[in-house]
Amino acid sequence: MLAKDNIEEGEVLFTIPRSALLHQGTTKVSALLEREKASLESPSGWVPLLLALLYEYTSSQSHWRHYLSLWTDFRTLDHPMFWCKEERDRLLRGTGIPEAVDTDLSNIGREYTDVVLPFISKHPDLWNPDTHTLELYTQLVAFVMAYSFQEPQEEEVDDEEDEEEEEEEEKAANPPMMVPMADMLNHVSNHNANLEFTPDSLKMVCVRPIHKGQEVFNTYGQMANWQLLHMYGFTEPYPSNSNDTADIPITTLHKVVTQGIQSDLEQQLVEEKWEMLHEMIQEKGAFVFGKQGCLTDTELHTVLKVLCMSMEEFSEFKDNEGWEEEEDEEDVRISLSFSNEGLPTLKASWKRLIHEAARLTVSSYGVGEEDRDQALIEDKAARAALSSRQLSALQVRYGQKSILYRLMELTKS
């Protein structure tokens, strides 16, 4: 979408009434979906919307048929889930995307077999397993990933006595919905428009001046290139994505800590520390680093502090059942310590663990890949010869490795 004239900051580009949104509450089969919602529960929470889309997309009488006719041909969707496994594993090795896609495909298959298929088989007047296949269901999942919107949860002011209880009972995210017009806009991290939600409508609002002839860009959120490729099927060219990140798996840090252990006593101490950390940080699977430093600094600080304790310090730590909750000032100090400016000033033992974990993570991309990727990034003609998949994979790999090499430089001895 291009601007036909200059657009000022704050100007509303278009408004979509809520009656024009397509979701499980507006579909023709909404009453049925609401009545049987208990049988449609799944980890994704997307089944009601996907059933609505299965019905509307294949119904010649759909109220949304004109909108649906504008949808892209599903055969052109190029998310990594539609690449063959060999190509996915080869081009995206080390990025985390192949593992994420394998999980997605397993979950989609299970959801279709266990929830969707039994439901549509009960309602042959509305759905047909021969038409509403797993293939179509998977395509719709990818389409929803790429083109739907989720309304943010309303922020509520809690009474002090209810605050703890509210924190424990985290609200479920609002289900996704299809938003005509808004789904036409492309994403960049340095966007110039943003979708705002009001009780009666959704509004696309200009957030900085757009000059005549410039493209109007929305934002899908602070998305790293690996997330953009995984969920939307595209990347931003290196180095324009200011939200790019690289992950260091916690298991990699564990591997670093266990290297060079020389006694059973050392091994036992490390495993005791790791067991306690597993309880403290729970499901955190990786430490995330961005262009300006660590984005999971509090968790990394906790892990490094415990892992580098002496036997006596760890014994005292266990006796005290950990440490007291960090104050806000301490959180700020930790954030600064794990920024690019603060990393070189960390304790030598902490820097060694981070450096080695980053080095091992880089090695997971494959031997010799760094030089080849850098040559491609710097050679415009060579990049032009790449397929779209090869180019997207290059942008993800090189962006992640650049962050990791920078981290290694900041933490070298």
One Martini backbone bead per residue (centre of mass of N, CA, C, O) as a GRO file, in nm:
protein
  413
    1MET     BB    1   0.093   0.039   0.026
    2LEU     BB    2   0.052   0.367  -0.098
    3ALA     BB    3   0.106   0.699  -0.087
    4LYS     BB    4  -0.074   0.966  -0.246
    5ASP     BB    5   0.015   1.136   0.006
    6ASN     BB    6   0.079   1.313   0.258
    7ILE     BB    7   0.130   1.193   0.600
    8GLU     BB    8   0.039   1.244   0.918
    9GLU     BB    9   0.079   1.225   1.232
   10GLY     BB   10  -0.227   1.060   1.351
   11GLU     BB   11  -0.346   0.962   1.103
   12VAL     BB   12  -0.619   0.803   0.963
   13LEU     BB   13  -0.628   0.560   0.719
   14PHE     BB   14  -0.828   0.338   0.853
   15THR     BB   15  -1.153   0.173   0.915
   16ILE     BB   16  -1.272  -0.115   1.110
   17PRO     BB   17  -1.538  -0.268   1.174
   18ARG     BB   18  -1.627  -0.528   1.379
   19SER     BB   19  -1.831  -0.656   1.169
   20ALA     BB   20  -1.574  -0.718   0.957
   21LEU     BB   21  -1.476  -0.938   1.124
   22LEU     BB   22  -1.305  -1.260   1.125
   23HIS     BB   23  -1.456  -1.504   1.342
   24GLN     BB   24  -1.614  -1.712   1.569
   25GLY     BB   25  -1.836  -1.468   1.623
   26THR     BB   26  -1.910  -1.409   1.287
   27THR     BB   27  -1.981  -1.663   1.187
   28LYS     BB   28  -2.230  -1.878   1.082
   29VAL     BB   29  -2.109  -2.102   1.311
   30SER     BB   30  -2.104  -1.968   1.602
   31ALA     BB   31  -2.317  -2.119   1.771
   32LEU     BB   32  -2.184  -2.397   1.754
   33LEU     BB   33  -1.905  -2.320   1.869
   34GLU     BB   34  -2.017  -2.225   2.141
   35ARG     BB   35  -2.172  -2.484   2.227
   36GLU     BB   36  -1.884  -2.670   2.162
   37LYS     BB   37  -1.618  -2.551   2.303
   38ALA     BB   38  -1.523  -2.782   2.494
   39SER     BB   39  -1.437  -2.973   2.236
   40LEU     BB   40  -1.218  -2.729   2.122
   41GLU     BB   41  -0.991  -2.766   2.298
   42SER     BB   42  -0.648  -2.635   2.293
   43PRO     BB   43  -0.330  -2.524   2.310
   44SER     BB   44  -0.371  -2.297   2.086
   45GLY     BB   45  -0.689  -2.183   2.054
   46TRP     BB   46  -0.769  -2.206   1.720
   47VAL     BB   47  -1.004  -2.393   1.631
   48PRO     BB   48  -1.255  -2.209   1.593
   49LEU     BB   49  -1.133  -2.034   1.370
   50LEU     BB   50  -1.054  -2.266   1.171
   51LEU     BB   51  -1.343  -2.368   1.133
   52ALA     BB   52  -1.451  -2.106   1.020
   53LEU     BB   53  -1.256  -2.101   0.773
   54LEU     BB   54  -1.328  -2.367   0.648
   55TYR     BB   55  -1.617  -2.286   0.589
   56GLU     BB   56  -1.593  -2.005   0.442
   57TYR     BB   57  -1.378  -2.086   0.218
   58THR     BB   58  -1.592  -2.330   0.099
   59SER     BB   59  -1.827  -2.117   0.071
   60SER     BB   60  -2.037  -1.971  -0.168
   61GLN     BB   61  -2.218  -1.813   0.075
   62SER     BB   62  -2.026  -1.627   0.194
   63HIS     BB   63  -2.004  -1.319   0.343
   64TRP     BB   64  -1.666  -1.325   0.272
   65ARG     BB   65  -1.605  -1.382  -0.037
   66HIS     BB   66  -1.464  -1.117  -0.127
   67TYR     BB   67  -1.236  -1.130   0.077
   68LEU     BB   68  -1.140  -1.426   0.012
   69SER     BB   69  -1.060  -1.358  -0.292
   70LEU     BB   70  -0.792  -1.195  -0.185
   71TRP     BB   71  -0.649  -1.425  -0.112
   72THR     BB   72  -0.396  -1.609  -0.119
   73ASP     BB   73  -0.241  -1.860  -0.256
   74PHE     BB   74  -0.152  -2.128  -0.068
   75ARG     BB   75   0.080  -2.229  -0.265
   76THR     BB   76   0.263  -1.957  -0.193
   77LEU     BB   77   0.337  -2.045   0.066
   78ASP     BB   78   0.679  -2.004   0.248
   79HIS     BB   79   0.705  -2.155   0.485
   80PRO     BB   80   0.908  -2.386   0.637
   81MET     BB   81   0.671  -2.603   0.655
   82PHE     BB   82   0.691  -2.626   0.315
   83TRP     BB   83   0.946  -2.747   0.336
   84CYS     BB   84   1.165  -2.964   0.317
   85LYS     BB   85   1.347  -3.111   0.558
   86GLU     BB   86   1.624  -3.101   0.424
   87GLU     BB   87   1.622  -2.795   0.358
   88ARG     BB   88   1.568  -2.690   0.640
   89ASP     BB   89   1.816  -2.821   0.783
   90ARG     BB   90   2.033  -2.696   0.596
   91LEU     BB   91   1.959  -2.378   0.596
   92LEU     BB   92   1.866  -2.375   0.935
   93ARG     BB   93   2.097  -2.446   1.091
   94GLY     BB   94   2.094  -2.326   1.436
   95THR     BB   95   1.824  -2.127   1.446
   96GLY     BB   96   1.550  -2.310   1.550
   97ILE     BB   97   1.340  -2.368   1.319
   98PRO     BB   98   1.325  -2.675   1.274
   99GLU     BB   99   1.219  -2.738   1.561
  100ALA     BB  100   0.965  -2.558   1.548
  101VAL     BB  101   0.835  -2.700   1.302
  102ASP     BB  102   0.816  -2.984   1.413
  103THR     BB  103   0.626  -2.900   1.639
  104ASP     BB  104   0.400  -2.782   1.469
  105LEU     BB  105   0.331  -3.035   1.296
  106SER     BB  106   0.263  -3.215   1.534
  107ASN     BB  107   0.036  -3.035   1.655
  108ILE     BB  108  -0.146  -3.017   1.406
  109GLY     BB  109  -0.198  -3.319   1.368
  110ARG     BB  110  -0.318  -3.367   1.651
  111GLU     BB  111  -0.547  -3.158   1.638
  112TYR     BB  112  -0.691  -3.273   1.392
  113THR     BB  113  -0.733  -3.570   1.495
  114ASP     BB  114  -0.854  -3.507   1.799
  115VAL     BB  115  -1.059  -3.250   1.722
  116VAL     BB  116  -1.151  -3.182   1.428
  117LEU     BB  117  -1.242  -3.451   1.296
  118PRO     BB  118  -1.465  -3.534   1.500
  119PHE     BB  119  -1.632  -3.274   1.458
  120ILE     BB  120  -1.684  -3.278   1.144
  121SER     BB  121  -1.814  -3.567   1.149
  122LYS     BB  122  -2.073  -3.457   1.315
  123HIS     BB  123  -2.095  -3.221   1.060
  124PRO     BB  124  -2.173  -3.290   0.736
  125ASP     BB  125  -2.334  -3.018   0.658
  126LEU     BB  126  -2.049  -2.833   0.695
  127TRP     BB  127  -1.839  -3.073   0.677
  128ASN     BB  128  -1.554  -3.235   0.490
  129PRO     BB  129  -1.288  -3.447   0.501
  130ASP     BB  130  -1.229  -3.429   0.184
  131THR     BB  131  -1.198  -3.108   0.203
  132HIS     BB  132  -1.115  -3.082   0.522
  133THR     BB  133  -0.804  -3.115   0.544
  134LEU     BB  134  -0.492  -3.123   0.666
  135GLU     BB  135  -0.372  -2.946   0.445
  136LEU     BB  136  -0.570  -2.708   0.476
  137TYR     BB  137  -0.525  -2.665   0.776
  138THR     BB  138  -0.223  -2.595   0.755
  139GLN     BB  139  -0.260  -2.350   0.568
  140LEU     BB  140  -0.436  -2.190   0.771
  141VAL     BB  141  -0.232  -2.169   0.991
  142ALA     BB  142  -0.026  -2.007   0.825
  143PHE     BB  143  -0.221  -1.774   0.760
  144VAL     BB  144  -0.275  -1.689   1.051
  145MET     BB  145   0.016  -1.632   1.128
  146ALA     BB  146   0.051  -1.402   0.893
  147TYR     BB  147  -0.263  -1.234   0.904
  148SER     BB  148  -0.333  -1.202   1.186
  149PHE     BB  149  -0.491  -1.076   1.491
  150GLN     BB  150  -0.428  -0.954   1.831
  151GLU     BB  151  -0.579  -0.852   2.105
  152PRO     BB  152  -0.503  -0.686   2.360
  153GLN     BB  153  -0.492  -0.680   2.680
  154GLU     BB  154  -0.639  -0.540   2.932
  155GLU     BB  155  -0.554  -0.307   3.163
  156GLU     BB  156  -0.557  -0.364   3.513
  157VAL     BB  157  -0.640  -0.239   3.827
  158ASP     BB  158  -0.528  -0.363   4.123
  159ASP     BB  159  -0.569  -0.469   4.412
  160GLU     BB  160  -0.343  -0.540   4.646
  161GLU     BB  161  -0.476  -0.813   4.757
  162ASP     BB  162  -0.500  -0.926   4.437
  163GLU     BB  163  -0.221  -0.931   4.300
  164GLU     BB  164  -0.110  -1.218   4.347
  165GLU     BB  165  -0.349  -1.374   4.220
  166GLU     BB  166  -0.327  -1.242   3.935
  167GLU     BB  167  -0.039  -1.338   3.867
  168GLU     BB  168  -0.108  -1.646   3.874
  169GLU     BB  169  -0.366  -1.565   3.684
  170GLU     BB  170  -0.318  -1.575   3.373
  171LYS     BB  171  -0.430  -1.456   3.098
  172ALA     BB  172  -0.561  -1.536   2.818
  173ALA     BB  173  -0.529  -1.499   2.506
  174ASN     BB  174  -0.650  -1.368   2.247
  175PRO     BB  175  -0.787  -1.453   1.976
  176PRO     BB  176  -0.763  -1.463   1.658
  177MET     BB  177  -0.806  -1.239   1.366
  178MET     BB  178  -0.958  -1.115   1.080
  179VAL     BB  179  -0.836  -0.811   0.896
  180PRO     BB  180  -0.937  -0.615   0.683
  181MET     BB  181  -0.669  -0.439   0.519
  182ALA     BB  182  -0.451  -0.484   0.741
  183ASP     BB  183  -0.342  -0.753   0.582
  184MET     BB  184  -0.190  -0.576   0.347
  185LEU     BB  185   0.037  -0.501   0.526
  186ASN     BB  186   0.354  -0.461   0.583
  187HIS     BB  187   0.668  -0.534   0.750
  188VAL     BB  188   0.862  -0.333   0.982
  189SER     BB  189   1.048  -0.216   1.237
  190ASN     BB  190   1.032   0.077   1.084
  191HIS     BB  191   0.746   0.185   1.120
  192ASN     BB  192   0.434   0.401   1.020
  193ALA     BB  193   0.217   0.199   1.148
  194ASN     BB  194  -0.086   0.129   1.358
  195LEU     BB  195  -0.296  -0.081   1.536
  196GLU     BB  196  -0.608   0.016   1.675
  197PHE     BB  197  -0.824  -0.037   1.961
  198THR     BB  198  -1.177  -0.028   1.978
  199PRO     BB  199  -1.500  -0.095   2.060
  200ASP     BB  200  -1.599  -0.047   1.735
  201SER     BB  201  -1.292  -0.046   1.622
  202LEU     BB  202  -1.029  -0.040   1.378
  203LYS     BB  203  -0.712   0.148   1.352
  204MET     BB  204  -0.504   0.300   1.118
  205VAL     BB  205  -0.207   0.463   1.230
  206CYS     BB  206   0.001   0.719   1.207
  207VAL     BB  207   0.345   0.742   1.360
  208ARG     BB  208   0.475   0.878   1.100
  209PRO     BB  209   0.573   1.034   0.847
  210ILE     BB  210   0.438   1.012   0.507
  211HIS     BB  211   0.534   1.006   0.189
  212LYS     BB  212   0.485   1.036  -0.118
  213GLY     BB  213   0.515   0.691  -0.234
  214GLN     BB  214   0.523   0.552   0.020
  215GLU     BB  215   0.517   0.290   0.223
  216VAL     BB  216   0.294   0.116   0.425
  217PHE     BB  217   0.380   0.018   0.762
  218ASN     BB  218   0.353  -0.227   0.974
  219THR     BB  219   0.334  -0.417   1.284
  220TYR     BB  220   0.409  -0.744   1.448
  221GLY     BB  221   0.639  -0.659   1.620
  222GLN     BB  222   0.919  -0.778   1.796
  223MET     BB  223   1.096  -0.920   1.529
  224ALA     BB  224   1.285  -1.156   1.441
  225ASN     BB  225   1.390  -1.321   1.166
  226TRP     BB  226   1.315  -1.607   1.264
  227GLN     BB  227   1.018  -1.530   1.323
  228LEU     BB  228   0.936  -1.427   1.046
  229LEU     BB  229   0.992  -1.691   0.894
  230HIS     BB  230   0.826  -1.889   1.064
  231MET     BB  231   0.539  -1.711   1.060
  232TYR     BB  232   0.561  -1.537   0.754
  233GLY     BB  233   0.796  -1.599   0.523
  234PHE     BB  234   1.009  -1.365   0.609
  235THR     BB  235   1.260  -1.101   0.578
  236GLU     BB  236   1.497  -0.882   0.675
  237PRO     BB  237   1.748  -0.712   0.576
  238TYR     BB  238   2.065  -0.701   0.623
  239PRO     BB  239   2.066  -0.480   0.917
  240SER     BB  240   1.752  -0.364   0.957
  241ASN     BB  241   1.684  -0.547   1.205
  242SER     BB  242   1.653  -0.427   1.531
  243ASN     BB  243   1.517  -0.719   1.649
  244ASP     BB  244   1.739  -0.901   1.646
  245THR     BB  245   1.831  -1.245   1.739
  246ALA     BB  246   1.999  -1.469   1.980
  247ASP     BB  247   2.036  -1.799   2.095
  248ILE     BB  248   2.116  -1.960   2.414
  249PRO     BB  249   2.108  -2.251   2.526
  250ILE     BB  250   2.101  -2.388   2.834
  251THR     BB  251   2.241  -2.655   2.751
  252THR     BB  252   2.505  -2.515   2.664
  253LEU     BB  253   2.586  -2.412   2.944
  254HIS     BB  254   2.599  -2.692   3.071
  255LYS     BB  255   2.827  -2.796   2.889
  256VAL     BB  256   3.039  -2.594   2.983
  257VAL     BB  257   3.037  -2.663   3.291
  258THR     BB  258   3.113  -2.981   3.245
  259GLN     BB  259   3.370  -2.905   3.144
  260GLY     BB  260   3.649  -3.030   3.319
  261ILE     BB  261   3.560  -3.228   3.514
  262GLN     BB  262   3.752  -3.406   3.790
  263SER     BB  263   3.507  -3.483   3.988
  264ASP     BB  264   3.242  -3.605   4.164
  265LEU     BB  265   3.200  -3.355   4.339
  266GLU     BB  266   3.170  -3.153   4.110
  267GLN     BB  267   2.936  -3.293   3.968
  268GLN     BB  268   2.735  -3.277   4.203
  269LEU     BB  269   2.734  -2.968   4.232
  270VAL     BB  270   2.631  -2.901   3.950
  271GLU     BB  271   2.363  -3.065   3.966
  272GLU     BB  272   2.247  -2.913   4.207
  273LYS     BB  273   2.240  -2.639   4.075
  274TRP     BB  274   2.068  -2.721   3.827
  275GLU     BB  275   1.819  -2.811   3.983
  276MET     BB  276   1.761  -2.536   4.112
  277LEU     BB  277   1.744  -2.370   3.849
  278HIS     BB  278   1.506  -2.521   3.725
  279GLU     BB  279   1.308  -2.410   3.943
  280MET     BB  280   1.363  -2.097   3.907
  281ILE     BB  281   1.333  -2.082   3.565
  282GLN     BB  282   1.210  -2.323   3.437
  283GLU     BB  283   1.103  -2.280   3.093
  284LYS     BB  284   1.370  -2.163   3.018
  285GLY     BB  285   1.548  -2.238   2.710
  286ALA     BB  286   1.682  -1.941   2.667
  287PHE     BB  287   1.912  -1.699   2.582
  288VAL     BB  288   1.864  -1.358   2.486
  289PHE     BB  289   2.015  -1.176   2.212
  290GLY     BB  290   2.083  -0.861   2.110
  291LYS     BB  291   2.228  -0.571   1.982
  292GLN     BB  292   2.250  -0.455   2.308
  293GLY     BB  293   2.206  -0.745   2.444
  294CYS     BB  294   2.048  -0.886   2.703
  295LEU     BB  295   1.693  -0.990   2.735
  296THR     BB  296   1.765  -1.216   2.984
  297ASP     BB  297   1.922  -1.099   3.241
  298THR     BB  298   1.800  -1.213   3.503
  299GLU     BB  299   1.842  -1.514   3.436
  300LEU     BB  300   2.147  -1.502   3.379
  301HIS     BB  301   2.231  -1.394   3.652
  302THR     BB  302   2.131  -1.632   3.818
  303VAL     BB  303   2.294  -1.858   3.682
  304LEU     BB  304   2.583  -1.743   3.722
  305LYS     BB  305   2.574  -1.708   4.028
  306VAL     BB  306   2.534  -2.010   4.094
  307LEU     BB  307   2.760  -2.153   3.920
  308CYS     BB  308   2.998  -1.960   4.072
  309MET     BB  309   2.976  -2.100   4.329
  310SER     BB  310   3.076  -2.217   4.599
  311MET     BB  311   3.018  -2.458   4.817
  312GLU     BB  312   2.961  -2.263   5.054
  313GLU     BB  313   2.771  -2.065   4.908
  314PHE     BB  314   2.560  -2.280   4.825
  315SER     BB  315   2.487  -2.379   5.106
  316GLU     BB  316   2.382  -2.103   5.204
  317PHE     BB  317   2.172  -2.065   4.983
  318LYS     BB  318   1.999  -2.310   5.063
  319ASP     BB  319   1.945  -2.232   5.361
  320ASN     BB  320   1.802  -1.950   5.252
  321GLU     BB  321   1.630  -2.003   5.000
  322GLY     BB  322   1.796  -1.800   4.867
  323TRP     BB  323   1.689  -1.484   4.766
  324GLU     BB  324   1.577  -1.195   4.757
  325GLU     BB  325   1.401  -0.983   4.609
  326GLU     BB  326   1.449  -0.770   4.367
  327GLU     BB  327   1.503  -0.461   4.310
  328ASP     BB  328   1.467  -0.218   4.083
  329GLU     BB  329   1.762  -0.123   4.095
  330GLU     BB  330   1.880  -0.405   4.039
  331ASP     BB  331   1.756  -0.444   3.762
  332VAL     BB  332   1.908  -0.210   3.631
  333ARG     BB  333   2.193  -0.313   3.688
  334ILE     BB  334   2.167  -0.577   3.533
  335SER     BB  335   2.099  -0.457   3.257
  336LEU     BB  336   2.370  -0.305   3.231
  337SER     BB  337   2.564  -0.553   3.266
  338PHE     BB  338   2.413  -0.695   2.990
  339SER     BB  339   2.523  -0.499   2.813
  340ASN     BB  340   2.755  -0.403   2.591
  341GLU     BB  341   2.890  -0.218   2.809
  342GLY     BB  342   2.892  -0.438   3.057
  343LEU     BB  343   3.019  -0.716   2.976
  344PRO     BB  344   3.336  -0.649   3.007
  345THR     BB  345   3.285  -0.610   3.343
  346LEU     BB  346   3.264  -0.880   3.419
  347LYS     BB  347   3.336  -1.150   3.548
  348ALA     BB  348   3.552  -1.382   3.438
  349SER     BB  349   3.370  -1.636   3.487
  350TRP     BB  350   3.126  -1.528   3.332
  351LYS     BB  351   3.257  -1.469   3.058
  352ARG     BB  352   3.348  -1.755   2.995
  353LEU     BB  353   3.067  -1.884   2.977
  354ILE     BB  354   2.953  -1.703   2.755
  355HIS     BB  355   3.171  -1.744   2.541
  356GLU     BB  356   3.147  -2.057   2.515
  357ALA     BB  357   2.844  -2.063   2.449
  358ALA     BB  358   2.869  -1.896   2.189
  359ARG     BB  359   3.071  -2.081   2.042
  360LEU     BB  360   2.891  -2.336   2.040
  361THR     BB  361   2.655  -2.206   1.888
  362VAL     BB  362   2.808  -2.140   1.628
  363SER     BB  363   2.885  -2.443   1.564
  364SER     BB  364   2.581  -2.532   1.493
  365TYR     BB  365   2.592  -2.418   1.183
  366GLY     BB  366   2.874  -2.497   1.091
  367VAL     BB  367   3.152  -2.548   0.920
  368GLY     BB  368   3.246  -2.252   0.739
  369GLU     BB  369   2.985  -2.059   0.723
  370GLU     BB  370   3.079  -1.771   0.789
  371ASP     BB  371   3.247  -1.700   0.536
  372ARG     BB  372   3.024  -1.757   0.329
  373ASP     BB  373   2.810  -1.559   0.439
  374GLN     BB  374   2.978  -1.301   0.423
  375ALA     BB  375   3.025  -1.311   0.117
  376LEU     BB  376   2.724  -1.290   0.041
  377ILE     BB  377   2.654  -1.022   0.185
  378GLU     BB  378   2.891  -0.861   0.011
  379ASP     BB  379   2.755  -1.000  -0.260
  380LYS     BB  380   2.522  -0.898  -0.472
  381ALA     BB  381   2.538  -1.105  -0.706
  382ALA     BB  382   2.522  -1.361  -0.530
  383ARG     BB  383   2.247  -1.297  -0.402
  384ALA     BB  384   2.083  -1.284  -0.672
  385ALA     BB  385   2.128  -1.611  -0.717
  386LEU     BB  386   1.938  -1.666  -0.503
  387SER     BB  387   1.698  -1.794  -0.351
  388SER     BB  388   1.453  -1.707  -0.137
  389ARG     BB  389   1.533  -1.919   0.073
  390GLN     BB  390   1.837  -1.868   0.084
  391LEU     BB  391   1.813  -1.569   0.165
  392SER     BB  392   1.653  -1.598   0.426
  393ALA     BB  393   1.854  -1.785   0.567
  394LEU     BB  394   2.091  -1.589   0.559
  395GLN     BB  395   1.965  -1.362   0.730
  396VAL     BB  396   1.937  -1.532   0.983
  397ARG     BB  397   2.221  -1.646   1.027
  398TYR     BB  398   2.388  -1.380   1.016
  399GLY     BB  399   2.242  -1.226   1.237
  400GLN     BB  400   2.301  -1.424   1.466
  401LYS     BB  401   2.615  -1.447   1.437
  402SER     BB  402   2.678  -1.148   1.483
  403ILE     BB  403   2.585  -1.146   1.778
  404LEU     BB  404   2.776  -1.374   1.879
  405TYR     BB  405   3.047  -1.243   1.796
  406ARG     BB  406   3.008  -0.993   1.967
  407LEU     BB  407   2.991  -1.143   2.235
  408MET     BB  408   3.274  -1.270   2.223
  409GLU     BB  409   3.424  -0.998   2.218
  410LEU     BB  410   3.304  -0.889   2.500
  411THR     BB  411   3.410  -1.183   2.658
  412LYS     BB  412   3.695  -1.176   2.633
  413SER     BB  413   4.012  -1.209   2.799
   0.00000   0.00000   0.00000
